[in-house]
Structures are given as C-alpha cells and as structure tokens.
Amino acid sequence: MLSLHGGALPNRIQLGLYLFMPLAPVVLYPVIVLVLAGVVHLLGLLTHDTHRGLASTLRAICYSGVALGLLATLGLLGLWVSSSACTR
C-alpha cells in the first residue's frame, strides 16, 4: 500500500476508504433490497396487482436476488452443469 502513495502513509480519509470498501456491500445490500421491494410493491399497488402485502413482495425480491446472484456468479454454463448434475 505504501508503494501506491510513493512511500508515504495514507491519510485518515484514504485509510477509512480502504476499510469501508470491503464492508460496503454487506451494509448496503439490505438497504437496497428494502428500497427495491418498496418500489416494486408501489408499482404493484398502482397496477392493482398486489394481493399479499409487502412481506410477500420482499420475499419475492429476495428469491429473485438469489437466482440473479447465482447467474452472475456461475454464468449460464455453470447453472446448466449444476442443474444437470442434480437431476442425475
């Protein structure tokens, strides 16, 4: 890390950013999920397509997030291989 700053120690702001960046996804993920569920539920209310409440919308957002996370991590080929291995 010292070589990035020409041998000088990083200041407090830079050190704070180095420590915050790995923790940012852990802290921001629940907030993003709640905001997204609120927006989707609001759109469902506007189109009269909401029947089971905000908790059900939040659960659906979380389930779809797992599928999207697996797709982004494994890719289409990885999902196909893992699903074909499970069916045998």
C-alpha positions, 0 to 999 in steps of 0.5 A: 500500500505504501508503494501506491502513495510513493512511500508515504502513509495514507491519510485518515480519509484514504485509510477509512476508504480502504476499510469501508470498501470491503464492508460496503456491500454487506451494509448496503445490500439490505438497504437496497433490497428494502428500497427495491421491494418498496418500489416494486410493491408501489408499482404493484399497488398502482397496477392493482396487482398486489394481493399479499402485502409487502412481506410477500413482495420482499420475499419475492425480491429476495428469491429473485436476488438469489437466482440473479446472484447465482447467474452472475456468479456461475454464468449460464454454463455453470447453472446448466452443469449444476442443474444437470448434475442434480437431476442425475 
